[in-house]
Amino acid sequence: MSGIRRFGVRVALVAAMAGLSDFGPPAVQAQTPAPAAPERRLSIMDAVELAIKQNSDLEVVRINPAIQDVSIDQARALWAPTFTTLFQGDYRNNPPNSFLSGGQTTITNDQNILNFGFGSSLPWLGSSYRVGWENYRTTTNNAFANFSPQVGSNLTFNFALPLLRGRSIDLTRQSLQVSSKNREISDVLVREAVAVTTRFVKNAYWDLVFSINSLEVQRLSLDLAQRSLKENRARVEIGTMAPIDIVQAEAEVAQREEAVIIAEASISRSEDALRALIFTAHTPEEWEARLVPTDAAIFVPLAVDLRGSVREALDVRTDIVEA
């Protein structure tokens, strides 16, 4: 009778926990789960393409070539022709300084000058040129003047070619060569930034894949620990195992539960790291999506050619090319 009574009490307790017993309080209804975050299925190539298009670091690096183009234009501007013009007028009234002035009380002289010119340095041997057109017109009431008005015009052309100074290099050509090299370096830096970002994206992608697989392993380990705990409790009930062994099994289950929590947090960190590389702040809706990798890691043994690898590194490594 005692065994039947204990069995009846156990059934009543189980029914009360399930909310089916009429003797206990009604079971608490489960809360409505929050809507699941939208999923974003992503292959490793999709992640790399998004990073190349949207990564903020690459957006900054892409501006450098445009800046260097401006520097090159600025250096070439020193060879652009410089146009000059001059207009000058001179009107004077002076008393006569000779008794032969013919009775005039004031000597008037009026002179107007209008000059044009252009010139610049040349990118060859430090040479330069200058073209000028000078014009003037003078009127006077002086009786001793031969002609009034007098008009004149001169056209000049000057070309300078230094014998030694500036033949091989000058400041303008130096600035242009330095700007051109900086432009090449900026292109190399863009390629380097793309390669580094691609590497970071691939590492972050595989870290996320590893975190997801690690969570699956930890959940399987937790399931095995829970099964072992259940079997140990059954053995204790039938008397084939000491009750103290259940404590060790419960500790193992607690450790496995902690490992599952840590693995879930690792997935969140890996997703955030990948989002920071492939998304921008202008698309906040993409940051809320749960990333689901679609590629699996495939391990293929590769034979490494040491000499070929060194030769390729010397030819294509961006830091060596920049140096």
MOMODA-V630970 format. One record per residue. N is the residue number from 0. RES is the residue in three letters. D_LAST is the distance of its C-alpha to the last C-alpha in Angstrom with 1 decimal. Layout:
# MOMODA-V630970
n->[N N]
res->[RES RES]
d_last->[D_LAST D_LAST]
This chain:
# MOMODA-V630970
n->[0 1 2 3 4 5 6 7 8 9 10 11 12 13 14 15 16 17 18 19 20 21 22 23 24 25 26 27 28 29 30 31 32 33 34 35 36 37 38 39 40 41 42 43 44 45 46 47 48 49 50 51 52 53 54 55 56 57 58 59 60 61 62 63 64 65 66 67 68 69 70 71 72 73 74 75 76 77 78 79 80 81 82 83 84 85 86 87 88 89 90 91 92 93 94 95 96 97 98 99 100 101 102 103 104 105 106 107 108 109 110 111 112 113 114 115 116 117 118 119 120 121 122 123 124 125 126 127 128 129 130 131 132 133 134 135 136 137 138 139 140 141 142 143 144 145 146 147 148 149 150 151 152 153 154 155 156 157 158 159 160 161 162 163 164 165 166 167 168 169 170 171 172 173 174 175 176 177 178 179 180 181 182 183 184 185 186 187 188 189 190 191 192 193 194 195 196 197 198 199 200 201 202 203 204 205 206 207 208 209 210 211 212 213 214 215 216 217 218 219 220 221 222 223 224 225 226 227 228 229 230 231 232 233 234 235 236 237 238 239 240 241 242 243 244 245 246 247 248 249 250 251 252 253 254 255 256 257 258 259 260 261 262 263 264 265 266 267 268 269 270 271 272 273 274 275 276 277 278 279 280 281 282 283 284 285 286 287 288 289 290 291 292 293 294 295 296 297 298 299 300 301 302 303 304 305 306 307 308 309 310 311 312 313 314 315 316 317 318 319 320 321 322]
res->[MET SER GLY ILE ARG ARG PHE GLY VAL ARG VAL ALA LEU VAL ALA ALA MET ALA GLY LEU SER ASP PHE GLY PRO PRO ALA VAL GLN ALA GLN THR PRO ALA PRO ALA ALA PRO GLU ARG ARG LEU SER ILE MET ASP ALA VAL GLU LEU ALA ILE LYS GLN ASN SER ASP LEU GLU VAL VAL ARG ILE ASN PRO ALA ILE GLN ASP VAL SER ILE ASP GLN ALA ARG ALA LEU TRP ALA PRO THR PHE THR THR LEU PHE GLN GLY ASP TYR ARG ASN ASN PRO PRO ASN SER PHE LEU SER GLY GLY GLN THR THR ILE THR ASN ASP GLN ASN ILE LEU ASN PHE GLY PHE GLY SER SER LEU PRO TRP LEU GLY SER SER TYR ARG VAL GLY TRP GLU ASN TYR ARG THR THR THR ASN ASN ALA PHE ALA ASN PHE SER PRO GLN VAL GLY SER ASN LEU THR PHE ASN PHE ALA LEU PRO LEU LEU ARG GLY ARG SER ILE ASP LEU THR ARG GLN SER LEU GLN VAL SER SER LYS ASN ARG GLU ILE SER ASP VAL LEU VAL ARG GLU ALA VAL ALA VAL THR THR ARG PHE VAL LYS ASN ALA TYR TRP ASP LEU VAL PHE SER ILE ASN SER LEU GLU VAL GLN ARG LEU SER LEU ASP LEU ALA GLN ARG SER LEU LYS GLU ASN ARG ALA ARG VAL GLU ILE GLY THR MET ALA PRO ILE ASP ILE VAL GLN ALA GLU ALA GLU VAL ALA GLN ARG GLU GLU ALA VAL ILE ILE ALA GLU ALA SER ILE SER ARG SER GLU ASP ALA LEU ARG ALA LEU ILE PHE THR ALA HIS THR PRO GLU GLU TRP GLU ALA ARG LEU VAL PRO THR ASP ALA ALA ILE PHE VAL PRO LEU ALA VAL ASP LEU ARG GLY SER VAL ARG GLU ALA LEU ASP VAL ARG THR ASP ILE VAL GLU ALA]
d_last->[92.6 89.9 87.3 88.2 88.0 84.5 83.4 84.8 83.1 79.7 80.2 81.2 78.0 75.8 77.6 77.3 73.5 73.3 75.3 78.2 80.7 83.5 83.9 80.4 78.5 76.8 73.2 70.5 69.0 65.3 63.2 61.7 58.1 55.3 54.0 51.1 47.7 46.6 44.5 41.2 40.7 37.1 35.3 31.8 30.7 32.6 30.8 27.3 28.6 30.0 26.8 24.8 27.6 28.6 25.9 25.6 22.0 21.1 23.4 21.5 18.1 19.8 20.9 17.5 17.5 21.1 20.2 17.7 20.4 22.7 20.5 20.4 24.2 24.7 23.0 25.2 28.2 28.4 29.7 32.2 35.8 37.6 41.3 43.8 47.5 50.2 53.8 56.1 59.9 62.2 65.9 68.2 72.0 73.4 77.0 78.3 77.9 80.6 84.3 83.6 81.8 84.7 85.7 82.4 81.7 77.9 75.3 72.6 69.2 66.8 63.3 60.6 57.1 54.6 51.4 48.4 45.1 41.5 38.6 34.9 32.1 31.0 27.5 28.8 29.1 29.5 32.9 34.9 38.3 41.0 44.1 47.1 50.5 53.0 56.4 59.3 62.9 65.5 69.1 71.8 75.6 75.9 78.7 77.0 74.0 74.0 72.5 71.9 69.6 66.9 63.9 60.9 57.5 54.7 51.6 48.8 45.6 43.2 40.2 38.0 35.8 34.6 34.9 31.8 30.3 27.8 28.1 24.5 22.8 24.2 23.4 23.7 21.6 18.9 19.1 19.0 16.0 14.0 15.6 14.8 11.0 11.5 13.7 11.4 8.9 12.2 13.3 10.4 11.4 14.9 14.5 13.0 15.9 18.3 17.4 17.6 20.8 22.2 21.8 23.5 26.2 27.0 27.2 29.4 31.5 32.2 32.9 35.5 37.0 37.2 38.9 41.4 42.2 42.5 45.0 47.0 47.1 48.2 50.9 52.2 52.2 54.2 56.6 57.2 57.8 60.2 62.1 62.3 63.7 66.2 67.4 67.7 69.8 72.1 72.4 73.4 76.0 77.6 77.4 75.1 72.3 72.4 71.5 68.9 66.7 66.4 64.5 61.8 61.5 61.3 58.6 56.6 57.1 55.9 52.7 52.1 52.7 50.2 47.6 48.3 47.8 44.4 43.4 44.4 42.4 39.3 39.7 39.8 36.6 34.8 36.1 34.9 31.4 31.3 33.0 30.4 27.7 29.7 32.2 32.1 34.6 36.3 37.9 39.8 42.1 39.3 38.7 42.4 42.3 42.2 39.4 40.7 38.2 39.5 37.2 38.0 35.7 36.1 35.2 34.4 33.6 30.5 29.9 26.4 25.2 22.9 21.6 21.2 19.3 16.8 16.4 16.1 13.5 11.3 12.1 12.1 10.2 8.6 6.2 5.0 5.5 3.8 0.0]
